[in-house]
């Protein structure tokens, strides 16, 4: 247990200064809810307004800073993140609940993301065109937007922040960042690496506040040009409507209800292990988590048996313990949501094959949900239609490849989807016909690389992509220059 003296006292960071004071809030450990990981001062709308003003004032100089020099600061921050990865990863685990190796890997991944976008500051930022007129030099450049609001969720508290903030800064924007209220310590740790790497005052401002209190300033302030948001559909769509009415550019990454199809010819050991990873790791709290398992009937029993063995065998426990594979869900509210879905599934007639509820015994105090396998699910069941964000795999049997694809596509979401088969033709037909932004063959729906576009179709996304070369599209705008040479 942490002693009171060791509890960090956090605050928003505006115009190069920590803004302490005001209402205090506690950041607690989901594995041991009585343990306070940090205290923090809740920002109000005035603090958010000051953050926008600071970002606005810093924009001209940051935009004029040569792109490679901006990249150099990101590279230094990456080195600091690597140096601090063990501590930052541990803080992440203590406030969010993913296991320690996952927390450290996420921190290291974020360092790689910073380096990747640093390297993009050396890429061409425009094109030269032949003009149809004599003596005209015709070229285009991608220029920064200005002040960008970045709003992030708690489930990947450092890496989603990195994959938005790194391209925003690399391409010359200044940023006001609001992380989720559940992860202020990881947010402060990430901000410090960028500040310690030499980021000038006002270029990145951190607002530790509630969405209901600071959200409107961040999305509708006249000086905010763009908003990059990752989180729930309800919040994202409401924010998009308000921001669009003010003419802002909005990028949304939202929920998922990701299917894994297991065909009769699949390697069942591989399929079960990958489905279990997608469904249970990080307690199922990934937008790309596997949630619907669609299995050809002839291998239903074999797949369910194997999946159940993983659900029962993978150690649920304190995420700091070395043998833990699955940690708690993030909060009491999230626990209530997941347990509510399990109750609903049972009343809809699903059969609980593994897990099915909250852990007891030594884990009774924490927000632990047992890895759960549900079979006998119907495609109309709530548990098969709505995002759960917990360690739950809902299994359904189908009679053909075509039925599997139709069922996989029968959702309002379209983030990630996978298929398990040895048939190359069917794998390729799946990749063609599935309506999702990410497609996996013979691997879990979760797990992505940062140098390729990331995002979903349908209601999972606003359409614009993050990461890879695609990130530049959101964070810059074109300028077309005609120079008539006398
Ligand atoms: P959430 O929508 O509750 O919160 C996301 C962020 O929005 C938080 O910082 C929150 O404080 C802020 N917010 C809340 N109300 C706001 C308002 N009125 N104005 C402005 N900001 C406001 O989501 P969450 O619970 O933190 O995260 C879980 C959700 O995120 C899941 O639905 C998950 O699928 C989704 N997610 C999507 C992706 C993706 O890339 N598609 C990745 C991770 C998580």
Boltz pocket constraint, residues with backbone or C-beta under 6 A from the ligand:
constraints:
  - pocket:
      binder: B
      contacts: [[A, 151], [A, 152], [A, 153], [A, 154], [A, 155], [A, 156], [A, 160], [A, 178], [A, 179], [A, 180], [A, 181], [A, 209], [A, 210], [A, 211], [A, 212], [A, 214], [A, 215], [A, 216], [A, 219], [A, 230], [A, 231], [A, 232], [A, 233], [A, 235], [A, 236], [A, 239], [A, 253], [A, 254], [A, 255], [A, 256], [A, 286], [A, 287], [A, 387], [A, 389], [A, 415], [A, 456], [A, 460]]
      max_distance: 6.0
